[in-house]
Amino acid sequence: MNKTKEIWIAGFALFSLFFGAGNLILPPSLGANSGSDWWIVVFGFVLTAVTIPILAIFAHAKLQGTLYDFGKKVSPLFSTVYCLLIYLIAIAIPSPRTAAVTHEMTVQPFANTAAIYTSIIYFVLVFIFAINRSRVIGLIGKFLTPIIVLILLIIIGIAVFSAPGIVTPSTFKTPFVDGVLEGYQTFDAIGGVVVGAVIIISLNYSSHTTFDAKRKLIRKAGFIAGTGLLLIYGGLILSGSLLASTFAENASRTAILTSLSIQTLGNLGTTFLSVLVALACFTTAIGIVTGTADYIKGICNESKKAYIITAAIASVIGIFVGSYQVDLIITLAVPALMFLYPITIVLILLNIVPNKYASKLVFRGVVLVTFIFSVPDFLGFVIPRENLVGIKNIIPLANFSLGWVLPSILVFFGLNLIPNKTNE
């Protein structure tokens, strides 16, 4: 295959593996609530929904291993526990959420059937794709992603040129922070460390067998995917802002997306949106299930049987959780995100900096401090928040659920000032 063509196919595949349920329903809602501050929200959302995830892909290009390699400098035990938690959450929340969104926006408008039936059909197909994983890159990159991009560009283009021109006030007190935290809900940082491994292993089936060749291809594909995500997210947020005055008051995320599609694509809006949702969600679910099965296969001496069993278990979990409502799944996801997202972000960043600045000591110190200072953010969603007012007032940025950021940065630079560290 032509190398340039292969890079574009891999880039489209990455884009599609990232672009799932949350990526589709979150930006228009952000735009609708941001008013004239939409561009500030874009910066925040892009930081956690584009920049960090693509840096995860770059880290995979550097490591060319598995998710386990992201945390092994902390300790083998930590990395094992971290991997198991990541994959468990991935198959228990974002993967089933894609089925729930598909049902509510693709099936429910046309047929009054139970969500469990949609989940069954959906994850049977996911399982079939997962066990044929060597074809994932080609099938997604060649056929599915171009359709997704085309439909989105049509929606954005019509929205920009047909908007009523009425700017509504922003409902956000801190637009940038709201964009950052909403970016958590895409699960893309976690998705980056999961699907990046899928790309690595899938490339082993291609002509790119050398370390340098795969590194170059992955980096270029990551840049293509990141650029696409940036343009689509920015366009959807802008579209939501421009058409905010036309949405019903207190409309849900899915209702805003539905309204946006109908207004831009007319009577065909619901049909186009249905196709878009189904494709975007389906490709993300494939990436998550495949990545999880790859990891279990790796720790089971490359057992194909372990791969198939894991894919089957992930699909069964998806069937049951995916039968619940989207809003419930999103609510359940918040505590898990506040716990794992900060650790995931610092692991990604530590794995892309030069090794001389990322010794075992630095890894351990930064991860430990990140964990400690993210606990109040996590507890804020499981116990009454008034019980945490005192400690949150002490920690900088803690009131914005970002209390781990400054301590982690200070520890990183502080530990790098200690002389005679080993770079192991």
C-alpha positions as CSV (number, residue, x, y, z in Angstrom):
1,M,0.0,0.0,0.0
2,N,1.1,3.6,-0.7
3,K,2.7,5.0,2.5
4,T,0.9,8.3,2.3
5,K,-2.4,6.5,1.8
6,E,-1.7,4.3,4.7
7,I,-0.9,7.3,7.0
8,W,-4.2,8.9,6.0
9,I,-6.1,5.7,6.6
10,A,-4.5,5.3,10.0
11,G,-5.3,8.9,10.8
12,F,-8.9,8.5,9.9
13,A,-9.0,5.3,11.9
14,L,-7.7,7.1,15.0
15,F,-10.2,9.9,14.5
16,S,-13.0,7.5,14.3
17,L,-11.9,5.4,17.3
18,F,-11.8,8.6,19.4
19,F,-15.0,10.1,18.0
20,G,-17.8,8.3,19.9
21,A,-20.9,9.0,21.9
22,G,-19.5,11.7,24.2
23,N,-17.6,13.5,21.5
24,L,-20.8,13.9,19.5
25,I,-23.3,15.0,22.1
26,L,-21.1,17.2,24.3
27,P,-19.8,20.0,22.0
28,P,-23.2,21.3,20.7
29,S,-24.4,21.5,24.3
30,L,-21.3,23.3,25.4
31,G,-21.8,25.8,22.6
32,A,-25.4,26.4,23.5
33,N,-24.4,27.3,27.0
34,S,-21.3,29.3,26.2
35,G,-22.8,32.2,24.2
36,S,-20.1,34.6,23.0
37,D,-17.6,32.8,25.2
38,W,-17.7,29.8,22.9
39,W,-14.1,30.2,21.8
40,I,-12.9,30.1,25.4
41,V,-14.8,26.9,26.0
42,V,-13.2,25.5,22.8
43,F,-9.7,26.0,24.3
44,G,-10.6,24.2,27.5
45,F,-12.5,21.4,25.8
46,V,-9.7,20.9,23.2
47,L,-7.1,20.7,26.0
48,T,-8.6,17.6,27.6
49,A,-10.5,16.1,24.5
50,V,-7.8,16.6,21.8
51,T,-4.4,17.7,23.1
52,I,-4.0,15.2,25.9
53,P,-5.4,12.2,23.9
54,I,-3.2,12.9,20.9
55,L,-0.2,13.2,23.3
56,A,-1.2,9.7,24.5
57,I,-0.8,8.5,20.9
58,F,2.6,10.2,20.7
59,A,3.6,8.4,23.9
60,H,2.5,5.1,22.4
61,A,4.7,5.9,19.4
62,K,7.6,6.4,21.7
63,L,6.9,3.3,23.9
64,Q,5.4,0.9,21.3
65,G,4.3,-1.4,24.0
66,T,1.0,-1.8,25.9
67,L,-0.8,0.3,28.4
68,Y,1.2,-1.5,31.1
69,D,4.3,0.4,29.9
70,F,2.7,3.8,30.8
71,G,3.0,3.1,34.5
72,K,5.8,0.6,34.9
73,K,8.2,3.2,36.1
74,V,6.0,3.8,39.1
75,S,6.0,0.0,39.9
76,P,4.9,-3.2,38.3
77,L,2.1,-3.5,40.9
78,F,0.8,0.0,40.3
79,S,0.9,-0.5,36.5
80,T,-1.0,-3.7,36.7
81,V,-3.7,-2.3,39.0
82,Y,-3.9,0.9,36.8
83,C,-4.4,-1.2,33.6
84,L,-7.1,-3.3,35.2
85,L,-9.0,-0.3,36.4
86,I,-8.7,1.5,33.1
87,Y,-9.9,-1.5,31.1
88,L,-12.6,-2.3,33.6
89,I,-14.0,1.3,33.5
90,A,-13.6,1.4,29.7
91,I,-15.8,-1.6,29.1
92,A,-18.2,-0.7,31.9
93,I,-18.9,3.0,31.1
94,P,-17.8,4.5,27.7
95,S,-18.3,1.4,25.7
96,P,-21.8,0.7,26.9
97,R,-22.6,4.4,26.7
98,T,-22.1,4.2,22.9
99,A,-24.9,1.6,22.7
100,A,-27.2,3.7,24.9
101,V,-26.7,6.8,22.7
102,T,-27.2,4.7,19.6
103,H,-30.6,3.5,20.9
104,E,-31.8,6.9,22.1
105,M,-30.9,8.8,18.9
106,T,-30.9,6.1,16.2
107,V,-33.5,3.5,17.1
108,Q,-36.0,5.2,19.5
109,P,-37.1,7.9,17.1
110,F,-38.2,5.2,14.6
111,A,-39.2,2.2,16.7
112,N,-40.5,1.9,20.2
113,T,-38.4,-1.1,21.1
114,A,-36.6,-1.9,24.4
115,A,-33.0,-0.7,24.7
116,I,-31.9,-4.2,25.6
117,Y,-32.6,-5.4,22.1
118,T,-30.5,-2.6,20.6
119,S,-27.7,-3.5,23.0
120,I,-27.8,-7.1,22.0
121,I,-27.5,-6.5,18.3
122,Y,-25.0,-3.7,18.8
123,F,-22.5,-5.7,20.8
124,V,-22.9,-8.8,18.8
125,L,-21.6,-6.8,15.8
126,V,-18.9,-5.2,18.0
127,F,-17.7,-8.7,19.0
128,I,-17.6,-9.8,15.3
129,F,-15.4,-6.8,14.4
130,A,-13.2,-7.3,17.5
131,I,-12.3,-10.9,16.7
132,N,-11.4,-9.8,13.2
133,R,-9.1,-7.1,14.6
134,S,-6.5,-7.2,11.8
135,R,-9.1,-5.6,9.6
136,V,-10.1,-2.8,12.0
137,I,-7.7,-0.2,10.7
138,G,-8.7,-0.7,7.0
139,L,-12.4,-1.0,7.5
140,I,-12.7,2.0,9.8
141,G,-10.2,4.2,8.0
142,K,-11.4,3.5,4.5
143,F,-15.1,3.5,4.8
144,L,-16.7,4.6,8.1
145,T,-14.7,7.8,9.0
146,P,-15.1,9.6,5.7
147,I,-18.9,9.3,6.1
148,I,-18.8,10.6,9.6
149,V,-16.6,13.6,8.6
150,L,-18.8,14.4,5.6
151,I,-22.0,14.5,7.5
152,L,-20.5,16.6,10.3
153,L,-19.0,19.1,7.9
154,I,-22.4,19.6,6.2
155,I,-24.1,20.2,9.6
156,I,-21.4,22.7,10.7
157,G,-21.3,24.5,7.4
158,I,-25.1,25.0,7.2
159,A,-25.3,26.0,10.8
160,V,-22.6,28.7,10.4
161,F,-24.1,30.2,7.3
162,S,-27.8,30.0,8.3
163,A,-27.7,31.0,12.0
164,P,-30.2,33.7,13.1
165,G,-27.3,35.8,14.5
166,I,-28.8,36.1,18.0
167,V,-26.1,35.7,20.7
168,T,-27.4,34.3,24.0
169,P,-25.6,35.0,27.4
170,S,-23.1,32.5,28.7
171,T,-24.3,30.3,31.6
172,F,-20.7,29.5,32.5
173,K,-18.9,31.4,35.3
174,T,-15.5,29.9,34.2
175,P,-15.8,29.0,30.5
176,F,-12.3,27.6,30.2
177,V,-12.6,25.3,33.3
178,D,-16.1,24.2,32.2
179,G,-14.6,23.2,28.8
180,V,-11.8,21.3,30.5
181,L,-14.1,19.3,32.8
182,E,-16.6,18.6,30.0
183,G,-13.7,17.3,28.0
184,Y,-13.3,14.6,30.8
185,Q,-16.6,13.2,29.8
186,T,-15.3,12.3,26.3
187,F,-13.1,9.7,28.0
188,D,-10.5,10.5,25.3
189,A,-7.4,10.6,27.5
190,I,-8.4,7.1,28.7
191,G,-9.3,6.3,25.1
192,G,-5.9,7.5,23.9
193,V,-4.0,5.1,26.1
194,V,-6.4,2.3,25.2
195,V,-6.8,2.6,21.4
196,G,-3.2,3.7,20.9
197,A,-2.2,0.1,21.8
198,V,-4.8,-1.1,19.2
199,I,-3.1,0.9,16.5
200,I,0.4,-0.4,17.6
201,I,-0.7,-4.0,17.4
202,S,-2.7,-3.5,14.2
203,L,0.3,-2.1,12.5
204,N,2.1,-5.3,13.1
205,Y,-0.1,-6.8,10.4
206,S,1.1,-4.2,7.9
207,S,4.4,-3.5,6.2
208,H,5.5,-1.2,9.0
209,T,7.4,-3.7,11.1
210,T,10.4,-1.5,12.2
211,F,10.3,0.6,15.3
212,D,11.1,3.9,13.5
213,A,8.6,3.2,10.7
214,K,5.8,2.7,13.1
215,R,6.8,5.7,15.2
216,K,6.7,8.0,12.2
217,L,3.4,6.6,10.9
218,I,1.7,6.9,14.4
219,R,2.9,10.4,14.9
220,K,1.6,11.5,11.5
221,A,-1.6,9.7,12.0
222,G,-2.0,11.3,15.4
223,F,-1.5,14.7,13.9
224,I,-4.2,14.0,11.3
225,A,-6.6,12.7,13.9
226,G,-6.0,15.6,16.2
227,T,-6.5,18.2,13.5
228,G,-9.8,16.6,12.5
229,L,-11.0,16.5,16.1
230,L,-10.0,20.1,16.6
231,L,-11.9,21.3,13.6
232,I,-15.0,19.2,14.3
233,Y,-15.2,20.1,18.0
234,G,-14.7,23.7,17.3
235,G,-17.3,23.6,14.6
236,L,-19.9,21.9,16.7
237,I,-19.3,24.2,19.7
238,L,-19.6,27.2,17.4
239,S,-22.8,25.8,15.8
240,G,-24.4,25.2,19.2
241,S,-23.5,28.8,20.1
242,L,-24.9,30.3,16.9
243,L,-28.2,28.4,17.2
244,A,-28.6,28.6,21.0
245,S,-31.6,30.8,20.8
246,T,-33.5,28.2,18.8
247,F,-33.1,25.4,21.4
248,A,-35.7,24.6,24.0
249,E,-34.9,25.9,27.5
250,N,-33.0,23.3,29.6
251,A,-32.8,21.0,26.6
252,S,-30.7,17.9,27.2
253,R,-27.5,17.2,25.3
254,T,-29.1,14.7,23.0
255,A,-32.1,17.1,22.4
256,I,-29.7,19.9,21.4
257,L,-27.8,17.7,19.0
258,T,-31.1,16.5,17.5
259,S,-32.4,20.0,17.0
260,L,-29.1,21.1,15.5
261,S,-29.3,18.3,12.9
262,I,-32.9,18.9,12.0
263,Q,-32.4,22.7,11.6
264,T,-29.4,22.2,9.3
265,L,-30.4,19.1,7.3
266,G,-34.2,19.7,7.3
267,N,-36.5,16.7,7.0
268,L,-33.5,14.4,6.4
269,G,-31.9,15.6,9.6
270,T,-33.0,12.8,11.8
271,T,-31.9,10.2,9.3
272,F,-28.5,11.7,8.8
273,L,-28.0,12.1,12.5
274,S,-29.0,8.4,13.0
275,V,-26.3,7.3,10.6
276,L,-23.7,9.5,12.2
277,V,-24.5,8.4,15.8
278,A,-24.4,4.8,14.9
279,L,-21.1,5.0,13.0
280,A,-19.4,7.2,15.6
281,C,-20.5,5.1,18.5
282,F,-19.8,1.8,16.9
283,T,-16.2,2.5,16.0
284,T,-15.4,3.7,19.5
285,A,-16.9,0.6,21.0
286,I,-14.8,-1.6,18.7
287,G,-11.6,0.2,19.8
288,I,-12.4,-0.2,23.5
289,V,-13.3,-3.9,23.3
290,T,-10.3,-4.6,21.0
291,G,-7.9,-2.8,23.3
292,T,-9.1,-4.5,26.4
293,A,-8.9,-7.9,24.7
294,D,-5.4,-7.1,23.5
295,Y,-4.2,-6.4,27.0
296,I,-5.6,-9.6,28.5
297,K,-4.2,-11.6,25.6
298,G,-0.8,-10.1,26.3
299,I,-0.8,-11.1,30.0
300,C,-2.0,-14.6,29.1
301,N,1.0,-15.5,26.9
302,E,-0.6,-14.2,23.7
303,S,-3.5,-16.6,24.1
304,K,-6.0,-16.2,21.3
305,K,-8.6,-17.9,23.5
306,A,-8.1,-15.3,26.2
307,Y,-8.6,-12.5,23.5
308,I,-11.9,-14.0,22.4
309,I,-13.2,-14.6,25.9
310,T,-12.3,-11.1,27.0
311,A,-14.0,-9.6,23.9
312,A,-17.0,-11.7,24.7
313,I,-17.1,-10.6,28.4
314,A,-16.7,-7.0,27.4
315,S,-19.6,-7.3,24.9
316,V,-21.8,-9.0,27.5
317,I,-21.1,-6.1,30.0
318,G,-21.9,-3.7,27.2
319,I,-25.2,-5.4,26.5
320,F,-26.5,-5.0,30.1
321,V,-25.1,-1.5,31.0
322,G,-25.9,-0.2,27.5
323,S,-29.6,-0.9,28.1
324,Y,-29.7,2.0,30.7
325,Q,-30.4,5.6,29.9
326,V,-27.5,7.8,28.7
327,D,-28.0,10.4,31.4
328,L,-27.6,7.7,34.1
329,I,-24.5,6.3,32.6
330,I,-23.0,9.8,32.3
331,T,-23.8,10.5,36.0
332,L,-22.2,7.2,37.1
333,A,-19.1,8.1,35.1
334,V,-18.2,11.3,37.0
335,P,-16.6,9.8,40.1
336,A,-14.5,7.4,38.1
337,L,-13.3,10.2,35.8
338,M,-12.3,12.5,38.7
339,F,-10.3,9.6,40.2
340,L,-8.6,8.2,37.1
341,Y,-8.3,11.1,34.7
342,P,-5.7,13.1,36.6
343,I,-3.5,10.1,37.0
344,T,-3.9,9.2,33.3
345,I,-3.0,12.8,32.2
346,V,0.2,12.8,34.2
347,L,1.2,9.4,33.0
348,I,0.7,10.5,29.4
349,L,2.8,13.7,30.0
350,L,5.6,11.9,31.8
351,N,5.9,9.4,29.0
352,I,6.4,12.0,26.3
353,V,9.0,14.1,28.1
354,P,12.7,13.2,27.5
355,N,13.7,10.3,29.7
356,K,16.3,12.4,31.6
357,Y,13.4,14.4,33.1
358,A,11.2,11.3,33.8
359,S,13.2,9.0,36.1
360,K,11.5,6.5,38.4
361,L,11.7,9.0,41.2
362,V,9.8,11.6,39.2
363,F,7.2,9.1,38.0
364,R,6.5,7.9,41.6
365,G,6.5,11.4,43.1
366,V,4.3,13.0,40.5
367,V,1.8,10.1,40.4
368,L,1.6,9.9,44.2
369,V,1.0,13.7,44.6
370,T,-1.6,13.6,41.8
371,F,-3.5,10.8,43.5
372,I,-3.5,12.5,46.9
373,F,-4.6,15.9,45.6
374,S,-7.3,14.4,43.3
375,V,-9.0,12.6,46.2
376,P,-11.0,15.7,47.3
377,D,-12.3,16.1,43.7
378,F,-13.3,12.5,43.7
379,L,-15.0,12.7,47.1
380,G,-16.9,15.8,46.0
381,F,-19.1,13.5,43.9
382,V,-19.7,10.8,46.4
383,I,-20.2,12.7,49.7
384,P,-21.9,16.1,50.4
385,R,-19.6,18.9,49.0
386,E,-20.1,21.1,52.0
387,N,-18.0,18.6,54.0
388,L,-15.0,19.4,51.8
389,V,-15.3,23.2,51.8
390,G,-12.4,23.6,54.2
391,I,-9.8,21.5,52.4
392,K,-10.9,22.8,49.0
393,N,-10.3,26.4,50.1
394,I,-6.8,25.5,51.1
395,I,-5.7,23.7,47.8
396,P,-5.3,26.0,44.8
397,L,-7.8,25.3,42.0
398,A,-9.5,22.7,44.1
399,N,-12.8,24.5,43.8
400,F,-12.6,24.0,40.1
401,S,-11.9,20.2,40.6
402,L,-8.3,20.8,39.4
403,G,-6.6,20.7,42.8
404,W,-4.0,18.2,41.6
405,V,-2.6,20.4,38.8
406,L,-0.2,22.8,40.7
407,P,1.1,20.3,43.2
408,S,2.0,17.9,40.4
409,I,3.8,20.5,38.4
410,L,5.7,21.7,41.5
411,V,6.8,18.1,42.4
412,F,7.8,17.4,38.8
413,F,10.2,20.4,38.7
414,G,11.3,19.9,42.3
415,L,12.3,16.3,41.8
416,N,14.1,17.2,38.6
417,L,16.3,19.6,40.6
418,I,17.6,16.8,42.8
419,P,21.1,15.9,41.6
420,N,22.5,12.5,40.7
421,K,19.2,10.9,39.9
422,T,19.2,7.8,37.7
423,N,17.3,7.9,34.5
424,E,16.0,4.4,34.7
